[in-house]
Amino acid sequence: MVQIIGVGDNTVDRYLHLGVMFPGGNAVNVPVLAHRYGHPASYIGWLGDDARGHLILDALNKEGVDTSRCRIIDGPNAYSEVTLVEGDRVFVGSDPGVTVQIALSDEDLGFVREHDVVHTSIYSHIERDLSRLSEASPCLSFDFSQDWDRAYLAGVLPWVDVAFLSHPGQSHRATAELMRWMQSQGPEVVVVTRGEKDAMAYDGRRVYRQGVIETDVVDTLGAGDTFAARFLVEHLDGTPIADALAAAAESAAETCGQYGAFGHGVALTQG
């Protein structure tokens, strides 16, 4: 069974219109959700010694994710302030907190080696450690979100085995061209979500397309991370890419039916 570890970013999503905050962050959400799909999971990250940091740590522990290599740092935890417009998340403020201080030790990398795949992201401030993470893991998964440019991609992709990226509002042709170029830089598989349009993947042989699953949308926050987590574990378990994409789309639709990426919300007055 595939064992996954998330390394890097975490945040607390503060829903100002609800008065509730939820644990999150790409490198947190992916292992939590992978664990819900039946896979052993761990997380390494820097957490603030405040209510937000302890919210994330408590949620991870309740979810059964190994947090033994996490650090509690004197300072504020990262957060994002969120409101919703017709179900879509809109970020209105943020603070990176202590997350930017992350620096991996040899002991951390030894722990990474106990896992089959390591997942991180563009928000993890970990580019300097990508070569060491790649050497420590048979598979490095990286989420570029939509805050990338080609120069950044070119610098990171050679270390990546499975690449996730958001490319909303673009044509199939433009997305396919981008995926082919990305895959030529190093990854085995490139997976692209496209907002309300179908998702796409490329494995060096063919382009796959997966339609969006219709659902009653409550909140889209976390849907992309859910898609990545489900695709990743399905793919590494040997599921054909088309079927892995279908499973990922179903799981992402389920996440859209709830607030927060994976629950555990508490009142904003606690942090």
C-alpha positions, 0 to 999 in steps of 0.5 A, spaced: 500 500 500 502 506 498 505 511 503 504 518 502 508 524 506 506 531 505 512 536 506 511 544 506 505 549 506 499 549 511 494 554 513 488 556 516 482 558 512 478 563 516 471 564 513 470 571 515 462 570 513 461 564 517 465 566 523 469 559 522 476 557 521 478 550 518 485 547 517 488 546 510 494 548 505 496 543 499 501 539 503 496 538 509 490 536 505 493 531 500 496 526 505 489 527 510 485 526 504 490 520 501 489 517 508 481 517 508 482 513 502 486 508 505 493 510 505 498 511 511 500 518 511 504 523 514 506 530 514 512 535 515 511 542 516 512 548 521 506 550 525 505 556 529 505 556 537 498 559 536 491 557 536 491 556 528 497 552 529 494 547 534 488 547 530 492 544 524 496 539 529 490 537 532 486 536 526 492 532 523 492 527 529 485 526 529 485 524 522 491 519 523 496 522 520 503 522 523 506 528 525 512 526 529 516 530 524 512 537 525 515 543 528 512 548 533 515 555 532 514 561 536 510 565 532 504 566 528 501 560 523 500 561 516 492 563 515 488 565 509 482 570 509 476 567 505 469 569 503 465 566 498 461 568 492 456 563 489 460 558 492 467 560 489 472 561 494 475 568 494 481 570 498 481 577 501 488 576 505 493 572 508 499 571 512 505 566 511 507 566 518 512 561 520 511 556 514 517 560 510 522 558 515 521 550 513 528 547 512 529 540 512 534 536 516 537 529 515 533 526 520 527 529 516 529 526 509 530 519 513 523 519 515 521 521 508 525 515 505 520 511 509 514 513 504 513 511 497 511 518 495 512 525 497 508 531 496 509 538 496 507 545 492 509 552 490 506 555 496 511 550 501 518 555 500 522 548 499 525 549 492 532 549 495 530 542 498 527 539 492 533 535 489 534 532 496 527 530 496 527 527 490 533 523 492 529 521 498 523 518 495 521 514 489 516 519 487 515 526 488 509 530 487 508 537 486 502 542 485 503 548 482 496 551 483 495 557 478 501 561 481 506 559 476 510 561 470 514 558 465 521 560 468 518 557 475 516 550 471 522 549 468 526 550 474 522 545 478 520 540 473 526 536 472 525 534 480 518 532 479 515 525 477 507 527 478 505 534 476 499 538 478 497 544 475 491 549 474 490 552 467 483 555 468 480 559 462 484 556 457 483 551 450 484 544 450 489 545 445 493 550 449 493 546 455 495 540 451 501 544 448 503 546 455 502 539 458 506 536 453 512 541 454 511 540 462 512 532 461 518 533 456 522 537 462 521 531 467 515 528 470 512 521 468 505 524 468 502 531 468 495 533 471 491 539 469 485 542 472 481 547 469 476 550 473 469 549 471 472 545 465 474 538 464 480 536 467 486 533 463 492 529 463 498 527 459 503 521 460 507 522 454 503 517 450 496 520 450 492 526 452 486 524 457 480 528 458 475 528 464 469 532 465 466 535 471 462 531 476 455 535 477 454 537 484 450 542 489 456 546 490 457 549 497 464 551 497 470 549 492 476 550 497 479 544 497 476 541 491 483 541 487 487 538 493 482 532 493 482 531 486 490 531 486 490 526 492 485 521 489 488 521 483 495 520 486 493 514 490 489 511 484 495 512 479 500 509 484 496 503 486 496 502 478 489 504 476 489 506 469 489 514 468 482 514 465 479 511 471 484 515 476 481 521 473 474 519 474 475 517 481 478 524 482 473 528 479 468 524 484 472 525 490 472 533 488 465 533 487 464 530 494 469 536 497 465 541 494 459 539 498 462 541 504 465 547 508 473 547 508 478 542 505 476 536 510 472 539 516 475 540 523 472 547 523 472 552 529 470 559 531 474 564 529 474 567 536 479 561 538 485 564 534 
